[in-house]
Amino acid sequence: MRNASRLLPVAAASVLASPAFAAAVDVSDVVTDIGLQVTPITAIGGGILLLLVAIKAFKWVRRAM
C-alpha cells in the first residue's frame, strides 16, 4: 500500500502531462526539402556507379588481353 501511495502522484502527473505531447508537428518543410534533394543525390549516385562499372570493365578488358 505504501508503494501505491508513492506512485499515485507520478501517475497523476503523467496523465496530466500527456496532452502537451499531443500537439501536431508540421513536417511539410522537411518533406519538401528532402524531395528537392532527390535529383542531386541520384546524379551523384549514378556517377559513382558509372565510375565503378568503368573500373571493373577496364580491369576485365585488361585481364582478357
C-alpha positions as a Markdown table, in Angstrom:
| # | Residue | x | y | z |
|---|---|---|---|---|
| 1 | Met | 0.0 | 0.0 | 0.0 |
| 2 | Arg | 2.9 | 2.3 | 0.7 |
| 3 | Asn | 4.2 | 1.9 | -2.8 |
| 4 | Ala | 0.8 | 2.6 | -4.3 |
| 5 | Ser | 0.6 | 5.9 | -2.4 |
| 6 | Arg | 4.1 | 6.8 | -3.8 |
| 7 | Leu | 3.1 | 6.0 | -7.4 |
| 8 | Leu | -0.2 | 7.9 | -7.3 |
| 9 | Pro | 1.3 | 11.4 | -7.8 |
| 10 | Val | 3.6 | 10.1 | -10.6 |
| 11 | Ala | 0.7 | 8.5 | -12.4 |
| 12 | Ala | -1.4 | 11.6 | -12.0 |
| 13 | Ala | 1.4 | 13.9 | -13.3 |
| 14 | Ser | 1.9 | 11.7 | -16.3 |
| 15 | Val | -1.8 | 11.7 | -17.2 |
| 16 | Leu | -1.9 | 15.5 | -16.9 |
| 17 | Ala | 1.2 | 16.0 | -18.9 |
| 18 | Ser | 0.1 | 13.8 | -21.9 |
| 19 | Pro | -1.9 | 16.5 | -23.7 |
| 20 | Ala | 1.3 | 18.5 | -24.0 |
| 21 | Phe | 2.7 | 15.9 | -26.3 |
| 22 | Ala | -0.5 | 15.7 | -28.4 |
| 23 | Ala | 0.4 | 18.8 | -30.5 |
| 24 | Ala | 0.9 | 18.1 | -34.2 |
| 25 | Val | 4.3 | 18.8 | -35.6 |
| 26 | Asp | 4.5 | 20.4 | -39.0 |
| 27 | Val | 7.0 | 18.5 | -41.1 |
| 28 | Ser | 5.9 | 19.7 | -44.5 |
| 29 | Asp | 9.0 | 21.9 | -44.9 |
| 30 | Val | 11.3 | 18.9 | -44.2 |
| 31 | Val | 9.5 | 16.6 | -46.6 |
| 32 | Thr | 9.6 | 19.3 | -49.3 |
| 33 | Asp | 13.4 | 19.8 | -48.8 |
| 34 | Ile | 14.0 | 16.0 | -48.9 |
| 35 | Gly | 12.0 | 15.8 | -52.1 |
| 36 | Leu | 14.1 | 18.6 | -53.7 |
| 37 | Gln | 17.3 | 16.7 | -52.8 |
| 38 | Val | 16.4 | 13.6 | -54.8 |
| 39 | Thr | 17.8 | 14.8 | -58.2 |
| 40 | Pro | 21.3 | 15.8 | -57.0 |
| 41 | Ile | 21.6 | 12.6 | -54.9 |
| 42 | Thr | 20.5 | 10.5 | -57.9 |
| 43 | Ala | 23.1 | 12.2 | -60.1 |
| 44 | Ile | 25.9 | 11.7 | -57.6 |
| 45 | Gly | 24.9 | 8.0 | -57.1 |
| 46 | Gly | 24.7 | 7.4 | -60.8 |
| 47 | Gly | 28.1 | 9.0 | -61.3 |
| 48 | Ile | 29.7 | 6.8 | -58.6 |
| 49 | Leu | 28.0 | 3.7 | -60.0 |
| 50 | Leu | 29.2 | 4.5 | -63.6 |
| 51 | Leu | 32.7 | 5.0 | -62.3 |
| 52 | Leu | 32.7 | 1.7 | -60.5 |
| 53 | Val | 31.4 | -0.1 | -63.6 |
| 54 | Ala | 34.0 | 1.6 | -65.8 |
| 55 | Ile | 36.8 | 0.5 | -63.4 |
| 56 | Lys | 35.5 | -3.1 | -63.4 |
| 57 | Ala | 35.2 | -3.1 | -67.2 |
| 58 | Phe | 38.7 | -1.8 | -67.6 |
| 59 | Lys | 40.1 | -4.5 | -65.3 |
| 60 | Trp | 38.1 | -7.1 | -67.2 |
| 61 | Val | 39.4 | -6.0 | -70.6 |
| 62 | Arg | 43.0 | -5.7 | -69.3 |
| 63 | Arg | 42.9 | -9.2 | -67.9 |
| 64 | Ala | 41.4 | -10.6 | -71.2 |
| 65 | Met | 44.4 | -9.2 | -73.2 |
